[in-house]
Amino acid sequence: MTADHRRPTGPADPIMRTYTEPEVASLLEELRDRGRKFGLIWPALATDQVVDGRVLVRFGVAPASTVLNLLAILRHYGKVEAPCDS
């Protein structure tokens, strides 16, 4: 992933046009797995549609940049703190 964990990725960031639906689906699966360790559960998390070259996710019809930003946070805290026991 090329997103810089120090700054959020915006929905209009040019890099967002490079992500395909299969890539975003893979990121969603990673988000689901990493989030579960912290007690975050998204049962209906999936890709939704492509609008203006950007993949949207079924997450309140959020842009895929939201997934990148959440993953950056979870990756950071997964290294820093021990996750909650399941």
C-alpha angles and dihedrals in degrees: 000000000000099000113121108237091210095065129036118249112238125219090245094049107127091231089067090071090062095062116095125207092256091051092049090047088055090050089050090054090051090048090051092050097044093042092052089063088060095043094259112139126184107177096176098042109140143128112279113184144321116254121183091343094309125111115233123204130215094250099111085315091294124172118256088248086075088061091050092050094047091048091051090054094046092046091051095048092041087064097039103043134030110251122240116273113256 
